[in-house]
Structures are given as structure tokens and as C-alpha cells.
Amino acid sequence: MKRPSVTTVLFIGGITLLLLLASSPWIVAAYWRVRSDNPIRRGMARAEELGCFACHGDLGRTGIPIPGSEEGVPSWSGSVWMMYVKNDEDIRRYIMDGSPKETDAQGYGEDDALHRHDADAITMPAYGNVIDRRELEDLVATFKVLSGMVGPARGTAARKGYDLALEWKCFSCHGPAASGGLPNPGSFTGFIPGWYGHDFGDLVRNRNEFDTWILEGTIPRLSNHRVAKIFMRRQLLQMPAYRHLTPAELDSLWAYVQWLKETDGGYNGEIASW
């Protein structure tokens, strides 16, 4: 068998290298999405695919009206969860089994707006045959975070940090409960980092860098790096500088970040007393 010439080998090698270079942004993005994956991000994506937000509204904020009823499909937020679920098992039951047809042990009946099975009513469908166990747990985690069912305890520094993040709309960019993952074209990973997990750990290595990132909108270790600075300059969404924040407010934000880390993004935290 005739061996390929040096020219052929070099040509094939060059084409392979060009293909690798051309695909590298997608390879990098895919790698970081897997590395920084978390239940909230997965649950958000699956809820979108399953049509959860079609009835419960954007991020579960506002349910659509139910024909023939003064009530609407319940939102996930605003402490509405208090009326329907008390723990993780209740959430699993609604997701897997949907609206019960008859009065159950909790006292829900057919006349209840959420559970009615009249011909013109909107009822919660059963997803038991559609999702697997991991997807179920991701959806439970997502509901708990989006609904506010879990959160830092009142009077704690972490709670003050959470409230401050709400005030400044930090979650609009960094995702629900700072879970991250929202697109940021041109950035190294392709998305905005969360406040916990691998992407945050690589971005912010210590408290000093955290304070600098918040106050200045950048971190010198990255903005001065010969490669990182290229991506930081070209990304479309830039971190703003919050130079007005006080040391006490930075302490509170840092406490909230630590709470997120300790509770795996909040969903393993205790049920909040809001």
C-alpha cells in the first residue's frame, strides 16, 4: 500500500487544524455549559420545554385566566405556594400526578380553581410518564427557587444580601437566585456566570476579588490577562460598576453568595419565613 506523501499529510493536517479552530468556540461553550451545570439551569430549560410557563407565566410569575372562574392558574411566586404545597413531596406529587380529581387528604376539592376538572377548566397535567427522576428533582428545585419557597432566614446578613440583589435587579442578568446561564454573546463561556458553582469559582477566587468585581465591574487578574481581556472586551453584556455600595452592603452580598454555596443554589435551604 502506497504511503501518502508529505504534502498530503500536511494538507490533511492543515484542514483538520482549521476545522478545530473553527469549531473551538462551540467546543469551549459546550464544555463550560456542562462544567457549570446546576439543577436550576436544567430545571428552567426543562420547564420551558414542558410548557410550564405557558400556563404559569414567565418564570412562573403570572398564571393565565381560567375560563368560567374568577381565579386563574396560580403563579409560582408571591407565596402562592403556601396554599398548595408544604414540602418537596407535595411538589413532586403535583408534577407527577397533576391536579387530583377528587378531594384529597389536604382538603382540596373539585371546586378548587387549581384542581377543578370541569370541561372548561384548565387543570394541571400529569408529567409522570414524560420526565425521569433527575428531571423531576430539577423541576422541584426550580419551583422552590422561583417561587421563593426557600431563602435566607430573616434578620441574617444573607437575607440582606438577597434583598439587595432584588433591589438592584441582579437576577435579571445572573438568572433566578443567581443560578446563571443567561446568554452573553462574545464572552468566553457564552453565558453570564452564576454566583455559585464552577463558573463563579473561576471568576471570583476570594473575597477581595468579589468586592472588586462588584465595585469596579471587573477583576484585574482577568482584565489584564492577555487572553481573558480579549473576551471581556468583546462580550456584549458588561458587568456594571456599583461603586456606591457600602462595606456593609458588600458584606451582605458576600454572605448571600456563601449561603448559595452552602445550599447548592438555595434549593437545599430551609423553607423561608417571608
N, C-alpha and C positions, 0 to 999 in steps of 0.2 A: 504494500500500500504506500502510495507516494505521500511523503510528508509535506504539509503546507509550507509555503515559502515564508520567509521572514516578513515580507511585505504584507502577505495575507494575515499573518498573526497580528502584526501591528495594526492593520486596518480593523480587524475584528475587535482587538483590544480597545482601539480608539472609539469605535462605535459603542461598545459596552460602557466605557467611561462616560461618554456623552449622555447615554441613557440614564446612568446612575445619577449624574449631576442634574439632569432634567427632572428626575423624579424625587430628588432629595428633599425638596420642601414637603412633599406629601408623606415621605417616609418619616421625616422628623415630626410632622404634625401627628401622624398616626401613633408614633412611639410615645409622644407626650400625652396624648389623649388616654392611652392605656395606662401609662405610669401614674397619671394624676386622677385616674378614675375614682369615683366615690358613689355611694348609694343614691345620694340626692340627684346628682347629674344623671345617673342611669334611670332613676325613677321619673324624673322630669321628662326625659326623652320617651320613655315607655308610656307615660300618661298622655303625652301628645299623640302618640301612635294609636292608643286605645280610644281616643276621643273624649277623655275625661273633661278636658277644658271646654269642649263644645257645649256641655250642659252646665258645668260648674263655673264657667267663665275663665278669663285669662288668669293663669296661675291659681285658679280656684277662688278668685276674689268675688265674683258676682254670678249667681246662678240665673238661668233663664226662667221666664214665667211658665207656670203650669196652666194649661187651658182648663177653664172651669173652676179655678181655685184662686183664692186671694193670696195664697202662698206661692213661692217659686222654688225651683231646685235650690237647695241650700248651698251657700258658698262654703269654702273650707276655712275661711278666716273670720275674724270678728268674734271669736269664742263660740261660734255656732256649734263647733264640735262638742261642747259641753252638753248639748241637748241629745246627742246621738251616740257618742262613744265615750267610754271611760278608760279604756286601755288598748294595748296593741291587739289583743284578741278580738275585740269589738270591730276594730278597723279591718282586720283580716276577714271577719265574717261578712261584712258589707261588700268587700271587694270580691270575695269568692262566691257568695251566695246571692248577692243583690238584695233588693227590698223583700222582706218577708211578706207572704200573702196573708198571714193571719196574725193575730195578736200574739206576741212572744212574751218571754219571761220578763222583759223590761217594761211591758205595758204598751208597746206600740200596736196600734190597731189599723184597720183598713182605712179609716177616715183620716189618718195622719197624712199630711201633704207629701211627706217623703216616701211613704210606704204604700199609698193607695194603688190599686190595680184596676181602677175604672178604665173604661175604654178610651177616655180622653186624657188620662193622666200620664205623666212622664215618670217612669219608675226606674230605679237603679238596676241596671242589668247585672247578671252574674258572670264573672270572668274566670270562674274556676276551671273551665276547660280551655282557656285561652292563654293563661300565663303559667309559668313554672314557679317553683318555690323561691328562687332567688329574685325573680321579678316581683313576686308578691311582697317580699321583705323590702325591696327597693321602693315599691309604691307606698308601703306603710311608713317608711322613713320619710318619704317625700310629703305625704299628707301631714305627718306630725310637724314637720318644719314649716310648711306653707301655711298651715292652719294656726300656728302659734301655740300648739298644744304643749310643746316643750320650749323652755327658755331659761335663761339665768334667773336665779331667785331674786325676789325684790330686795332692795337695800344693799345689794352686793355691787362691787366695782364692775363685775362682768355685766350686770344688768344696766348700769350706767353707760357702759361702752356700747351695748346693744342699742339702747335708746339713742345714743349719739349717732350711731351708724344709720338708724332710721331717720333721724332728723336731717342728716346730710345726704340721704338717698344713696348711700354706699352700695346697697344691694341691687340698685338698678344696673350697675356695671358688673359688680362682683358676684351676682347671682343670689338666689334666695338663701338666706342665712350664710352669705359669703361662701357658697359652695363652688363658685367659679364656673368656667366653661363657656361663657358667652363669647361669641366670635370677636376677634380683633385682627382684621386683615393686616398683613405685613409684619406682625410680631413673630418672634422666634417659634413659639408654640402654636400660634394661630388662634389663641383664645386668651381671655382675661383670667388671671390667676385667682384662685380662691384664697381664703385666709387660713387654710389648714391643708395638710397633705403635702405631697412631694413638690408640687409646683411652688407652693408658698415657702417651703423649707429651702428650696434652691434660690428663691428670690431674696428672702429675708433670713439671714443667718443668726442674728442676735437682736437684742432689744435696741441697741444703738442704731442698727440699720433700719429697724422698723420705724423708729422716731424720724430718722432722716427721710425715709420713703414717704411718710405721711406729710411732714412739714415742707419738704422740697419737691416732692413728686418724682424723685429719682434716687438712686443709690450710686455713689461714686464708684464702688467696685465694679458696677456694670456699665455705667455711663462713660467710664474711662477705659473700659476693656476694648481692645482693637476690633473684636468681632461683635461682642454684645451691643456696642454702641451703634453699629450699623442697623441692627434690627430695632433698637429702641428709637432711633430717629425716623425710621420709615413706617413704624406701626401707626395706623390711622387714629386709634384711640390712645391718648396720652393721659397719664395719671396727673391730676391737678395738684397744686401745692396748697396745703391747708396751714399756712403759717400763723393763722390767728389762734390755733388751738393751744390751750394751756398745758403745762406739765401734768396737771391733774386729769385733764381730759385724755391725754396720751396714755396715762396710767390705766384709765378705764378701758380704752380701746385695746390695750395690750392684755388686760385681764379678760376681755371678751374673746380675744384670739386664743388665749390659753384655755378658756372654757370650751371653745370649739374643738381644740386639740384633744382635750380630756374626754369629751363626749362624742368623738367621731363626727364632728359637724353638728352636734346638738341633738341628733335624733336619739341618742342613748341617754340624754339628760332626763331629769325628773320632770313630771308633768308640771307645767308652770301654774303659779297662782297670779293671775293677771289682775 
